[in-house]
Amino acid sequence: EQYPNAHDLVWLQEEPENDSALATLDKLLDAEALDGVGPLIETTRQHLVERGHAELALHLLEREIRLAEADQDREVELQLALAKVAEEDLLDAERSTRAYERVIELRPGDGVAVEAIERIGEQQQNWKKIAERFEQEAESATDATLKTSLYVRVAETHLGHRPNAKEAPRLLKRALEIEPRNRRAAILLERSLRRRE
């Protein structure tokens, strides 16, 4: 059987929702198929996140982690990458925390993971106050870029704690009114509207 090659990964980057590209991803993640394409897998993950397909990037990371279980350092590296995608792109604090906890199992006392878990815990307890503060700052900001990023941050905070939050689409629409080409706001708005369907 011929395994997928670098060309197949580029295809996946260009057409992440294509069923054949997804089948290629599953074939690629056979242990034998990873030889020689490791660096391109990381690039593929980055492209997927940038194009708004963070769920697919997370799937790719989960598969890579299963293959890396014999290599503790590689698993730690992948778990940290997964935690970042889960927290920053998917706004999934629970999934991110599980990844950081796994890092601590593999490398007890890991400073990055310990600090991240503490930060996520604080955010979970104080998220409403954080959201209110960011929204007040957004309302008073005079710089358009700052105003937009604050509205996006408030929306992310709401989505991270209540995925069906009514406030998020309103805030994201305001961000897009100010900066219509803001990719992050557009991706989050699409995702939040899909969740509410």
Disulfide bonds with the S-S distance in Angstrom:
none
